[in-house]
Amino acid sequence: GRRAGFITIGYRGSYTLGRDSQTDAKFRRVARIMVCGKTSLAKEVFGDTLNESRDPDRPPERYTSRYYLKFTFLEQAFDKLADAGFHMVACNSTGTCAFAHEQTDDRIWTSYTEYVFYRE
């Protein structure tokens, strides 16, 4: 009785890298893991760890991209998806770079990454 469907997990990440990449990168934690997909599937997989505050009245058969998880560990999200029978079918990532301050050569890299999971 489990329904087929897709769930997409997305997050923004950033880190600072010193001049000529000679210093260790300073990573910031993942601030929020976003969930996109059919409401009923997202609730089934993530249960109480799904924060629905940005789209609280979404009907079960509708799609949303406004949910996020109450935890910040990607591996935890992947475990929950695997336990529910989902498999990763695609992923993508984008990145940009900007200088942190005019007085330094430190650069701030930001990225947005998505993982697409499917269950038959």
JONOR-V32776 format. One record per residue. PHI is phi in whole degrees, 0 to 359 (none if undefined). NEAR is the number of other C-alpha atoms within 12 Angstrom. Layout:
phi near
PHI NEAR
PHI NEAR
//
This chain:
phi near
none 5
275 13
279 19
282 20
163 29
250 30
225 44
250 38
251 41
227 35
205 31
256 26
230 27
207 26
203 26
254 29
234 25
287 22
304 17
54 13
57 16
273 11
254 13
295 13
289 18
254 17
275 18
258 18
290 17
290 24
283 20
201 26
255 35
273 37
235 41
233 33
158 33
289 27
306 33
297 26
292 35
299 44
292 31
298 25
285 33
259 34
50 21
289 14
275 24
270 31
268 24
258 27
298 14
273 16
206 20
290 16
253 15
289 21
297 16
302 17
267 16
265 17
261 24
215 28
235 24
251 28
276 35
213 35
267 35
278 23
244 22
235 24
250 21
302 28
300 15
295 19
295 35
297 29
299 18
297 28
293 32
296 19
298 15
270 27
92 23
271 29
231 24
290 24
244 18
195 16
206 19
207 17
208 18
235 17
213 16
224 17
228 17
217 20
283 19
291 19
215 12
294 9
276 9
235 15
262 19
295 24
241 25
255 26
259 25
236 25
216 23
233 23
234 24
233 25
236 30
254 26
243 33
223 27
231 22
280 16
//
